[in-house]
Amino acid sequence: MRLQLVTWPDVEQYLKTSTGIIIPIGSTEQHGPNGLVGTDALTAEFIAHGVGEKTGALVAPTISVGMAQHHLGFPGSITLRPSTLIAVVRDNIQSLMRHGFTRFFFINGHGGNIATVTAAFSEIYAERSLQRGSNAPSVKCKLRNWWEGSGSRALSRDLYGNQEGSHATPSEVSLTFYMHPQTEKQVPMEPEVAPNGSFSDADDYRSTFPDGRIGSNPNLSTAAHGRRIYEMAVEEVARDYLAFVAR
């Protein structure tokens, strides 16, 4: 169930049987020469909707802009400041808490969000702990990267070996090709597998990784791979969501 596509009485009824909700979160940033700018938000949302269908969970609107300052050297990338993203996450959670939601399961599509979203969770917990005399139900938050399950990692290794890399990966690009088959394409890339390395700000990133990739070869991406990746990720993430809300 998608929150935007139900009525408020539907939400009220849902809360009688579950106080869990899924919140997709990603980023809007470059993903190499053949990857979509919206990859991280699109993949998180796609998998979240699949998990929602599989488990009956309500799925909130996607937080589509995240922590992407280091990608600003590439046209189309958008970022939030850490303090802004913390506020966005807190306001989403606190709005839903008011209605009775207590279990917030974030499906994440962007590694750069992890530290900031975790900090937002800490703000929520601290605020509740400092409320003297509160007997409100406990609130729990979890961030789950869609690609981190053992099955998903094994599938990625089988498909791409050491050409998966860490940004503009063939796994995530394949998933977008499956979602939007009209976007599937290969383009010349040199070298075939991008280098690895570290970076600081946007200018440093662009000079170190001039086509945007890190350690990856997204020309290996196919829509057929994307379907396998999607099915594996939905299976694993759904299992984790059900365990989370059951605790």
N, C-alpha and C positions, 0 to 999 in steps of 0.2 A: 504494500500500500504506500502510495506517495502522498505525503502531507498536503501538497498543493492540489491534489485531485480528490480530496475527500472534504466533507463538511464538518463544521464544529461538532454537531451531534455524533458524527462518526468517530471523531477523536475521543469524545466523552465516553462512548461505548467501548472503544479500544482500551482505554485506561482502566476499565473494570476487570480486564483480564491480564494486562501487561503494562508495566511502567518503563519498558525498554524502548529505545529509539535509536536508529542508525543515522549518523550524520556523515555524508561523504565530504572529504576535504582534499583539495589538490592545489594546483598552481596554474598560472597562465604565463608560459615562458617558452623560449625556443627549445626545440628538440631535434637539432641537427637539420641537414639538408632535405630529408624526406619525412620528418616527423611533425605532427601538428602542434601548433602553439598551445592548444588546449589539452594536450595529452594527459597530463597529471590529473586534471579535474575530470576529464571525460572518462578515463579508466576507473577512477574511484567511484564515480556516479554509476557507471555501467555495472560494475560488480556489486555496488550497494543495492541497486534495483534487483539484481539477480538474487542476492541474499534475502532481500525483503520478500520476494515472491516465494522463495524456498521455505522461509521460516514464518511467514505471516507478520513480520515486523513492519512497523511504520518507518518510512524513510523520509528524513527532513530534506529541505533544499540544500544543494551543494554549495559549500564555501569554495568558490572557484579561483580566488586570488590569494596567494600565500606568500611565503618567504622566498623571494627570487631576485634579490638585489644584484647578485653576481651574474645574472643573465641580462642585465639592462644594456649591455653592449650590443645586443641583437634586437633588431626592430620587432615590435609586437609584444615583447615581454613587459609584464606589469608586476609590481611588487607592493606589499604592505610593509610598514616598519614593524619591528617586533612588538612594540607597545600597542600598535593598532590591531595586529592579529590577535594578541592576547585579549584585547577588549572585544573584538568580534566574537571570539570563541566563548568568552564569559557571558556576553549578552545573549547569545544563542542558548546556552545552557540555562541561564537564569530565567529566560522567558519561558522555556519549557518546564523548568522546575515549578514555576508558579501553577501550572496546570496539573502537576502531580507526577511528572516523569522523574525517575530516580536513577535510571541506568542509561548512560550515554556512551554509545559505541561508535567511535569515529573510524571510518574506513579511509585510509590515507593513501594518496597517490604520489606524494612528493617527500623525499627524504629530508629536504631542507625545512620542512614544517615541524619535525619531531621535537626539537628542543623547545620551541616557542609554544607549541600546543601543550606539551607536558607542563610548562611553566603556568599556562592558563589553568590547567587542572589544579595545580598547587594553590593558585589564588582562590579558586572555588573552595577547596578543602579548608584553607586557612580562614576564610571568611565565615564558613559554617562553624568551625571550631571555636572561633572567637565570639559567637553569639551565645551569650550567657543564658543558661536555663532553657535552651532549645531542645525540644524533644521531637523534632522533625525527623522523618525517615532518612536513613543514611543515603547519601548520593555517591555513586561510583562512576568513574569515567575511564575509558580505555581507548588507546590509539592502536589501531591494527593496520600495518602496512599490507596491502593486498598481496604483495609478492613474497612475503616472508615465510609462508608455510613450507614444510619439508617437501611436500609433493610438488609445489610450484617451483621450488629451487631445483629439484631433481629434473623436472621437465625442462627447465631453462638450460641446465647443463647438457642434457641429452640433445636438445635442438641446436644450441649455439656454442657449446664448449667454452673456450676462453675468449670468445668474441662477443660475449654478453655485455661486458663493461658495466659502467655505473651511471651513465647518462646518455639519453637517446638510445636506449637499449633495444635490441630487436624484439624482446619480449613485449615491452610496452607499445612499441610501434606496431607490432603484429596485432595487438589487441585493438588498437584504433582502426587498423585496416579491416578487422572483422566487424567492428561497429559501423564503419563507414567505408564500404568496399570501393566506392568511387575515388577514394583518396590513395589507393594502393599504387605505389610507384617506386622504382629504383632510379637513383641519380648517380653520376660519377662522384666518387669520394677518394681523396688521396691524403694519407695512405688508406688502404682498404680497412684496416683496423686502427681506430684512433689511439693516440698515446694516452697514458695515464699520467696523473700528477696532481698537484695541489694548486690552490688559487686563493685569492683574497677578495678584492673588489671586482667590479664589472670590467674595468679596463684590463686588469691582470688576467681575468678569465678569457676575454676575447683574444688577447695576444698569445696566451698559452694554448688555447683550443680554438683556432680560427674558424672552424666550421660548426662549433658547438658541441661536438661529441666528446665523450670521455671513455676511452677504452673499448669502444663498441663498434660493431659493424651492422647498422640497421638495414643494409641492403639484403640481409638474410631474412628480413621480415616478410611474412605472408599472412593473408587472411585465414588460411587453413590452420596455421600455427596459432593464430589469435583465438580461434574457436577452442582449441585444446587448452590453451592457457586460461581462457575465461571459465571453462567448465571446471578445471582443477581449482582455480582460485575461489569460485563461488562455493564449491563443496567444502573447502577447508575453512573459509571465513565464516560460512554459515554455522559450521560446527563450533567454532570459537564464540560466535555471538550467542548461541544457545547456552553454552557453558557459562558465559559471562552473566547473562540475565538470571540464570538458575541459582547463582551463588547468593 
